Amino acid sequence: MKYFNFSIFLIIFCLISCSDKPIYFENSCSIDIINNNGHWIIDRNGEITVDLAGWVADGYSKATPESIIINIISTSGEIIKLLEGKPTVERPDVKTALNAPAMGNPGFGLANTLKAPPLGIYKIQITKIYNNKIAICYSDKTVTISN
């Protein structure tokens, strides 16, 4: 666990030192759908197919990010980039829950096939990039990679 905390510290330190935008941690995000219920099996080419859907927003300003990066984090603290994209899907349920009818589209659906990371269980992290800040949000879901 101490390696995980140290790894997170190093990543945050690098993000802060390499960005002129302040970095925040907050919980206005959700992964609603994970292909194969979060159990990704490595194919014969050594790849996995990732298909995620959910929503992202700033719970305080009621804004949607310009772009998002979805990472997985291993139990040892290694961060692996899975997907990058923009929230473009209409989510009236999120707008209602956040009392933000004028909010842009907070939903996303992203997919990719990539070289499989090492076998294991991973946490999901969403990095939300706004024009004036970066916000990091952790999903309560995990994924398992196996062969």
Buried (B, 14 or more C-beta within 10 A) or exposed (E): EEEBEEBBEEBEEEBEEEEEBEEBEBEBBBBBEBBEEBEBEBEEEEBBBBBBBBBBBBBEEBBBBEBBBBBBBBEEBBBBEBBBBBBEBEBEEBBEEBEBEEBBBBBBBBEBEBEBBEEBEBBBBBBBBBEEBBBBBBBEBBBBBEE
